[in-house]
């Protein structure tokens, strides 16, 4: 599965979960925003960044990459995660088919994080 397919799958899973939780979903018109969607519930708007993971860090956790890497004429452009650019971080853990939603105030690392496996 290529990264575009993984991204689409992660977005679909997060959309489904947030709709189940009663959020209204708003998607950006262009793809240059520092977040993937905006959600609305109880009079509050929140910006959401979405990540996909299927990488195991060890027997008890999943590794989630937070930085974005893109190839430009000048070389690689690496953008670290900025928890001020979004309000929620939604991670689709593919092998467990679950979505984990984190308040970005609690996300301190800018390159990766670990999510405990179920069980």
N, C-alpha and C positions, 0 to 999 in steps of 0.2 A: 504494500500500500504506500503510495507516495505522500509527501507532506501536505499537498493540497487536499487530497482525499481525507487525510487524518484531520485537517483543520475543519473541513466541512462536516465531518462526522461529529467532532467535538462541539462545533457551534450548534448543530441540530440537537444533540443531547442536552446541552445547556439551555437552549430555547425551550425544549420540552419541560425540563425541570422547573424553570422559572415561571412558565405559564401555569404549571401545576400548583405552584406556590402563590398564584394570584397576581403576578406582575403583568403589566402591559409592556410590550417590547417595541423599541424603536431602533431601527438599524440606520447607520450612517449612509449618506448618499455617496460619499467618496471613501477610499480606503486609506487615507492619510491620517485619520484621527488616531490619537494615542490609546484608544479603547475600541472594543469591538461592537458594543451596543450600549444603549441607554435603557434602563428599566424604570417603571413608575408603579408605585404602590403607596396607598395611604397618604397621598399628597407629597411624596418624596421621590425625586429623581436620583438615580444612581448610575454611574458609568461602570461598565463591566469589561474586564479583560478576560479572554478565554485562552486556556492552555489545554493541550492533549498530552497524555502520557501513557506509555505502555512499557516504560523502562523500569526495571527493578533495581533499586539501589542495594538492597540486601534482602534477607528473608522476611523482614518485617516492614519494609517501606518501599514506596514508589518514588522515583526521582522525577521532579518537574523542572524543566528548563524555563527560566524566566527571561533570559536575554533574547533579543532578536538579532539575527545575523543576516545581512543582505550583501549581495555582490554588486559593487559599483565599478565604474571605469577606473577609479582611483585605487581600488582594492576592496577589501572587506570592510563593511560598516557594522560595528557591534554596538547595539543600543541596550544598555542595562535597564532593568525594570525600575520604574519610578512609581512608588506607591502613592504619590500625590496626583498622578494623572488619571487614576481611576479609583473607584470606591469599593468595588468587589472584584475578587479574583475567582473565577470559576474554572475548575479543573475537571476535565473528563478523564477518569481512570478507565481506560478501555478494557483491560482484562477483567475488571470487576463490573463493568457497565454501570458505573455510578458517577455522580457529579458531586464534587466537594466545593462548597462556596465559602470563601474566606473574606473577612473584612480586611482591606489592604492596610489599615492602621496596624495590624498585627503581623504584616509581612515586612521583615527588616532586611532580608538578603536581596541582592539585586541580580543574582545570576541563577540561583536554583533554590529549591526547597524540597523537603521530603514529606510524603503523606503516608501515614500508617496504613498497612494493609488490613482488610477486614479479617476478623477472626480472633 
